[in-house]
Amino acid sequence: MDFDAIRQHLLELDTASICDAAKSLSVQVRVVDPAIRPVRSGLKLIGRAFTVVCHNDFLTVIQGLRDAEPGDVLVIDSQGSTKAVTGNLFPTEAMRKGLAGIVNDGPCRDTFVVCSMEIPYYARSVTCVPGHANRLFETQVPINCGGVTVNPGDILFGDDDGIVVGSCEELAKLVPIAQEVVQKEASLLEGMASGVSLLEMLNFDEHCENLAAGKPSKLEFKV
């Protein structure tokens, strides 16, 4: 499954279902630190990573904006910056170029303006203090963003619940399971809307009895 196919599937999913799929397969999924939050809610992030390293200096972020391709996500390892390394000009340029979004593991600013923009834009914190523009760091190298490794070309999938990072191969394995999760949850919601109890659609009692008896067990849907 190539990136375009994965992207089409992810548009119908959410990060929670991908994490549920990883749990059911007993595999680890790279989930970015939840402290990195969207500046504007309600937008979905799907794109390939273009990585940037900097520290209290946004010159390399500008270089990344210059070199990134349409569909890329600018992913910034600010190395613990305390000064803003992104503001409103950068997402504006990202939109002009057709980038998929920005993920800044560091401070941003100009959030009042950014909140009105139609581009997924995540940051760890907000400050009015500007960074410098005096030093070029690296781009397109493996980085640490939110406690996980992000490689150039990795896929970032984000929504209001967080950001998941994976290769095409990793996400191709998770997507079909995530689709099953979404379908089962839709059946549960439909059942509850028609008056059926959630407990009637779960093996809750059996699961609890097995746990009490020390037997292997798993909470499962009965739909």
Secondary structure, 3 states (H helix, E strand, C coil): CCHHHHHHHHCCCCHHHHHHHHHHCCCCCEECCCCCEECCCCCCEEEEEEEEECCCECHHHHHHHHHCCCCEEEEEECCCCCCECECCHHHHHHHHHCCCEEEEEEEECCHHHHCCCCCCEEEEEECCCECECCCCCCECCCEEECCEEECCCCEEEEECCEEEEECHHHHHHHHHHHHHHHHHHHHHHHHHHCCCCCHHHECHHHHHHHHHCCCCCCCCECC
